[in-house]
Amino acid sequence: MEPNKIKVLVVEDSLTQAGVLKYILEINNYSVRHSPDGKKALELLDQYVPDIIISDIVMPGMDGYQFCSIIKADEQLKKIPVILLSALSVPRDIMKGLESGADSFLVKPYSEEMLIARIQYFVQNRDLRVNKPNDDALEILFANEKYSINSSSRQILDVLLSTYEITIHKNQELNESNKNLQIARDNLTLMNVNLEEKIRLRTLELEKSNENLLSEIEEHKATVETLLKSEEKWKKLVTNIPDYIGLYDHKGRYLYLNHFPEGFTMKEIEGKHVTDFQVGKSKIIYEKAFERAAETGETQYVQHQAFGDNFTTKEYESYIVPIFDDGKFMNMLTIARDITDRKKSENELNESNEIFSQFMEHSPIYIFFKDENIRTLKLSRNFEDMLGKPLEELIGKKMDELFASDLAKKMIADDLQILKNGQEVSIEEEMNGRQYITKKFPIQIEGKPSFLAGYTIDITESKRAEQVINENEKRLLELNATKDKFFSIIAHDLKNPFNAVIGFSDILIEQVLEKNFDGIEQYARIIQHSSQQAMDLLMNLMEWSRSQTGKMEYKPETVEMVALINDVTELLNDLARKKSITISKEIPQNISAFADKAMISTILRNLVSNAIKFTHPGGKIVLSAEQKPDEWVFSVSDNGVGIKKEAIEKLFRIDENNSTPGTQNEKGTGLGLILCKEFVEKHGGKIWAESEVGKGSKFCFTIQKSEVI
């Protein structure tokens, strides 16, 4: 097999049909493998992956729909285009084909040109075809049956277009037949005219030749022979016409029929009334038309059902022509044409149009068709929402009548290029602040790009969601990195006090065993201090963890702030006295804030503790409150060591270790200010620090005066 050949798998139980199909494909340079049924084809697909699958529908065991459904459900095989061979006898075939995920139909018998064109279409577009599932299955109720369509919008469009193309070809064939029949009718009419003219002339000759009887007889014989030959020619012509030409007497009884339907003999027809061959309500319809022709003398046209070959019911159209002699109705000439196939094609076309119309009416994506002059032919209903006009006002318009000038020029240029090159194009566009992706492709008529079709999908929300996901992913990575660093710092800070506890505990044990009690009180105090330091760190860590996981419930209420501040300073006064530090308050009486009392207490306790820690003995700490229109600004100021400018920026960051020893080498947890920031932001407030090295620091935070509604 040549490496550039397209591989085709033919699934057909008829060896004759399979042989014909294989011969056509191979002479067109395709590589062909054959399987007699769906089950064996699935086994073959485990080893052999074709570019295209052509499958008959009616097969023993597993039919073509089941086989196609299995292919489209397989992740490895579902991208392979599947063309179903069908008679399209009922519209249900189309729905079942859509439900099974088929990509196209071919009607038996098919022409070589149509088969090769259909395969080349999929080959040329295979790199652009992407089988994406619908967000939701499309459920259609048709002929009292529900179908669940999981096919992609491109597959649905391919099937509908192939069905539409098949119907067009059928109509072209029927039109060709009609032309041939019209020619035959014209010839028959011409012969009748010639015959009438000959009779007229001969009659004139006979009237003028009465004087010579013998000559008249001879001439009459010659005329009769001519008429007989002409009649024979007429009979041969009429017999070969596929239409049924019948002659009946004035009562509607059979006299002549140019040829009989298969299964009928003279015995079944002779002496019968014209309505004896009509079916159901057509008896009444035909009889009334017969009577109307006899009464009015005018040819009647009627569509009706009558028996055809082997007494099967067929659809016919008939012309009922009355024949008069001297004003008296004598006979009835009927010309009947079998239009069963045409009616079937019309019904299928109507049903296909209805399916297409419903799809265009309810399509979630924007579907469009344009002519070679880039005017709109058909649009899906949702274009009304996009362009803000009724659909009727959008049809037949050029692009510059519907879109902004720059966008319209680009659309026209793209469309003309697609029609010129005959290739599918995918374009991303922006309009009115929304983003769209558009697929455009040419529609081939007799091998020439004659129309342009496509669909547009609004991808604005998906683009926004993608951007949000990317931003959240980036933020999550940053947060994880920050927390990793934070936990590393915490682990290091926990390690030091526990090392001290373990180390001095070992010394205590050794000295107690040796009954040497010198210095054990000092060791015990060191152990106690280290344990307290570890406990403080763990308590802050636990509160921070509870705030992060949402286990610390935020319960705001109206809080009397003066009493709360007094409670905090009273709790920390002993610690301040040990360093001879004075704590003063510059706070108005009877002030309240809408806050969580426990959280505000933790904020104040941490800020005052830090102020004591970094203030020299004999220093001063001031708690103050400044009133704003909607909030209070609380501050804790000291005249301690102060903070460097570059360190202030790192104070409230979780990924920085900000625990530094106090003026008397006091140890901190490193979590206090982080907790303050978390709790202040929980209240919708802000926290910041102002400091100058050697002069002291001031920590401020804001709290709402009352509940924000």
Secondary structure, 3 states (H helix, E strand, C coil): CCCCCEEEEEECCCHHHHHHHHHHHHHCCEEEEEECCHHHHHHHHCCCCCCEEEEECCCCCCCHHHHHHHHHHCCCCCCCCEEEEECCCCCHHHHHHHHHCCCEEEECCCCHHHHHHHHHHHHHCCCCCCCCCCCCCEEEEECCEEEEECCCHHHHHHHHHHHHHHHHHHHHHHHHHHHHHHHHHHHHHHHHHHHHHHHHHHHHHHHHCCCCHHHHHHHHHHHHHHHHHHHHHHHHHHHHCCCEEEEEECCCEEEEECCCCCCCCHHHHCCCEHHHHECCCHHHHHHHHHHHHHHHCCCEEEEEEEECHHHCEEEEEEEEEEEEECCEEEEEEEEEEECHHHHHHHHHHHHHHHHHHHHHHHCCCEEEEECCCCEEEEECCCHHHHHCCCHHHCCCCEHHHCCCHHHHHHHHHHHHHHHHHCCCEEEEEEECCEEEEEEEEEEEECCEEEEEEEEEEECHHHHHHHHHHHHHHHHHHHHHHHHHHHHHHHHHHHHHHHHHHHHHHHHHHHHHHCCCCCCHHHHHHHHHHHHHHHHHHHHHHHHHHHHHHCCCCCCCEEEEHHHHHHHHHHHHHHHHHHCCCEEEEECCCCCEEEECHHHHHHHHHHHHHHHHHCCCCCCEEEEEEEECCCEEEEEEEECCCCCCHHHHCCCCCCCCCCCCCCCCCCCCCCCHHHHHHHHHHHCCCCEEEEEECCCEEEEEEEEECCCCC
